[in-house]
Amino acid sequence: MKKLALIALPLAALAIPASAHHSPASYDTTKRVQIQGAVQTAFFRNPHGHVVVQVKDARGKIQTWQVETSAANLLRRRGWVFAKVKPGVTGTFIGHPNKTVPNDIYLREIVFSDGTRFGDKGGNDNVLD
């Protein structure tokens, strides 16, 4: 019995971090969505980062969008400066829409109001081409 517990406990511990990582299959990579708004919150860590963006709809009503990113270590290697993605900063967020959850995208690129671009495809320019 002790031997089983010694094996089961480490395996259970390994499953905890794995539960946070998931496939991008819930996003429709054949479609692109572009939203303009202001960052409300942002955090970048592994396995995914997350940005909450406040967007005005056609009627002027504020909509909250969830924006998922790649892992922090990948974004850093692609030139991201996380301090730039802070509350109040505005920009255009381009990504793939969630297939079932409204107002949720998987980020491909941010274009800030000052023209700075952060991409998520191995460089900061032309990431959607």
C-alpha positions in Angstrom: 0.0 0.0 0.0 2.8 2.4 0.8 4.5 1.6 -2.5 1.3 2.6 -4.3 1.0 5.8 -2.4 4.7 6.7 -3.2 3.9 6.2 -6.9 0.4 7.9 -7.0 1.4 11.0 -5.1 4.0 12.3 -7.5 1.8 11.4 -10.5 -1.0 13.4 -9.0 1.3 16.4 -8.4 2.3 16.3 -12.1 -1.3 16.5 -13.2 -2.0 19.8 -11.4 0.1 22.1 -13.7 -1.0 20.2 -16.8 -4.6 21.1 -16.1 -3.9 24.7 -16.8 -2.6 24.0 -20.3 -5.1 23.3 -23.0 -5.3 22.9 -26.7 -6.0 25.9 -28.9 -8.7 23.8 -30.6 -11.4 25.8 -29.0 -10.4 28.8 -31.3 -11.4 29.1 -34.9 -8.0 29.6 -36.7 -9.8 30.1 -40.0 -11.3 33.4 -38.8 -9.8 36.6 -37.4 -11.3 39.1 -35.1 -10.1 42.6 -34.5 -11.1 44.6 -31.4 -10.1 48.1 -30.2 -10.0 48.9 -26.6 -8.2 49.5 -23.4 -6.4 47.0 -21.2 -8.1 46.4 -17.9 -5.8 43.7 -16.6 -2.9 41.7 -17.9 -0.7 38.9 -16.7 1.9 36.8 -18.5 3.0 33.4 -17.3 3.3 29.9 -18.5 1.5 28.1 -20.1 -0.7 31.1 -21.2 -1.0 34.8 -20.6 -4.2 36.6 -20.3 -5.4 40.2 -21.1 -8.8 41.6 -20.2 -9.8 44.4 -22.7 -12.7 46.8 -22.4 -14.2 47.5 -25.8 -17.0 49.9 -26.8 -19.6 48.2 -29.0 -21.6 49.9 -31.8 -24.1 51.3 -29.2 -21.3 52.7 -27.0 -21.8 50.0 -24.4 -18.6 48.6 -22.8 -18.0 44.9 -23.5 -15.4 42.9 -21.7 -13.2 40.7 -23.9 -10.9 37.9 -22.7 -7.7 37.7 -24.7 -5.5 34.6 -24.3 -1.8 34.7 -25.3 1.0 32.2 -25.8 3.4 31.4 -22.9 5.3 34.2 -21.4 8.7 32.7 -22.3 7.7 32.5 -26.0 6.4 36.1 -26.0 9.6 37.4 -24.3 11.7 35.7 -27.0 9.5 37.4 -29.6 10.4 40.8 -28.3 7.4 41.5 -26.0 7.9 44.1 -23.3 5.2 43.1 -20.7 5.4 46.5 -18.9 3.8 48.0 -22.1 0.7 45.9 -21.7 -0.7 47.6 -18.6 -4.1 48.9 -17.5 -5.3 51.9 -19.5 -3.2 51.3 -22.5 -5.2 51.3 -25.7 -4.7 49.3 -28.9 -6.0 46.9 -31.5 -6.1 43.3 -30.6 -6.2 40.8 -33.5 -6.7 37.1 -33.0 -8.8 34.0 -33.5 -12.3 33.9 -32.0 -13.4 31.2 -29.6 -15.7 28.7 -31.3 -18.3 28.7 -28.4 -17.5 31.5 -26.0 -18.3 35.0 -27.1 -15.9 37.9 -26.5 -12.9 35.5 -26.3 -9.9 35.5 -28.7 -6.5 33.8 -29.0 -4.2 36.7 -29.6 -2.0 36.9 -32.7 -1.0 40.6 -32.6 -1.4 43.8 -30.6 -1.0 47.2 -32.4 -0.8 49.9 -29.7 -2.1 53.4 -30.3 1.5 54.7 -30.5 2.2 52.2 -33.4 4.2 49.7 -31.4 3.4 46.1 -32.5 3.7 42.9 -30.6 3.2 39.8 -32.6 2.8 36.1 -31.6 4.3 34.4 -34.6 8.0 34.7 -34.3 8.4 38.4 -34.9 6.8 41.7 -34.4 5.8 42.6 -38.0 3.5 40.9 -40.5 2.5 38.2 -38.1 -0.8 37.6 -39.8 0.6 37.3 -43.3 
